[in-house]
Amino acid sequence: MALSVLAWLSADHVADDRGSDSSEKAFMVILAIALGGAVSAAAIAFVASKTSLFQ
């Protein structure tokens, strides 16, 4: 048990993932851009709502 935990901590079993599918990479890029846009829109709406209180 302890040896398997030590092997897991030292990452002895990690597979090389450099040859992953390009469609998966493209999906992750699109997801990151969409998530960044959503967070930016929410931040802009939040700031706009707070500054409208002072007008």
Secondary structure as GFF3:
##gff-version 3
##sequence-region A 1 55
A	DSSP	alpha_helix	2	9	.	.	.	ID=ss1
A	DSSP	alpha_helix	22	52	.	.	.	ID=ss2
###
